[in-house]
Amino acid sequence: MKTYSLLLLVAITLTQCGNKKNQEPLSLSNIGVSGNQFMTNTDTITFQGLCLEDLGELDELGHWNKNYIDQAAKWNINIVRFPVHPKHWKRLGKEKYLEELNKGVAWAKEHHLYSIIDWHVIGNMKDEKWQHPMYETTLEETLDFWATMANTFKDEPAVAFYELYNEPTTFSGALGEMSWAELVGIYKQILDTVRVYDSSTVALLAGFNWAYDLRDLQTLDPQLTNVGYVSHPYPQKSEQPWAKNWDEVFGFVAKNHPVFATEFGFAYPDQVGAHIPVISDDTYGQEVLDYFKTRNISYTLWVFSWHWYPTLLKDSTYTLEKGQGEFFYQQFAKNKGRR
């Protein structure tokens, strides 16, 4: 009887230890920049991931929970992108939003996923003119936001990137005027604020035309350290041949700097939410993935949602949407080397 009890105790102890081990988040290396590549502590890395919905909106709809991240992790990815809209940042308040964002980063980390934090604004930061009220912010609020993020996540390797300004645009003058030199000046202000608290997390910087066009780097490369550059190559941003035009607009940057396509995707013409510049089909999907692979460009697909467009999901049961949902899920499964 005593022997049986001892064996039972040992078995229970081993089971508990095993469960505890399985519940511990896997360690993630710090991410840095070397030449035109992103690096872990020991090797180069290319990212394949998903853009998430703003946790503030998911919270409003009753769908912000661990299962949302668990479902995203099934896509054979190694990174997720957390977009933070000024609207939801203000509505929830700094303390509550940070509490929920910390949860999201931790849930992602359990799946060995890195995170991008994206200040999801669209418009002209210099003149503080925005495409929609949900993006309305000020440079002062932006600097405070990034000071908060840097101070919060400075010692968290899982937060690999700060995407400083989602989509700069003047909307052909409708949102005022801003030159590339002025945009670079804004980036430097934000970076100076970030680096007070966090000297290592990689910053991601976008160009004009809703973060598509990086040709201004040809005339003024700010030579910033520990940064990557962003493009959002939706299908209708350039005509075919896509690869040739992508090379001219943003792909050339990958020769000297890391490039991260933090948004891309498509919708069939007859799908709900189809709009310029996302209307296309699987032909675009295959070509853009092939392009990223040959140029060592990292990417996060837009968007893991059933009501932001173009959607990857049909509904809140996480059923894949026809078109890009089904196509990219199958394609992502093939890229085992990106985990």
Secondary structure, DSSP 8 states (H G I E B T S, - for coil): -HHHHHHHHHHHHHHHHHHHHHHS-------EEETTEEE-SSSEE--EEEEE--HHHHHHHT--SHHHHHHHGGGS-SEEEEEE-HHHHHHH-HHHHHHHHHHHHHHHHHTT-EEEEEE--EEETTTTEESSGGG---HHHHHHHHHHHHHHHTT-TTEEEEE--SEE--TTTTT----HHHHHHHHHHHHHHHHHH-SSSEEEEE-HHHHTB-GGGGT-----SSEEEE----GGGS-SSHHHHHHHHTGGGGGTS-EEE-----B-TTSTT--TTTB--HHHHHHHHHHHHHHT-EEEEEEE-SSSSS-SBSSTT--B-TTHHHHHHHHHHH-GGG-
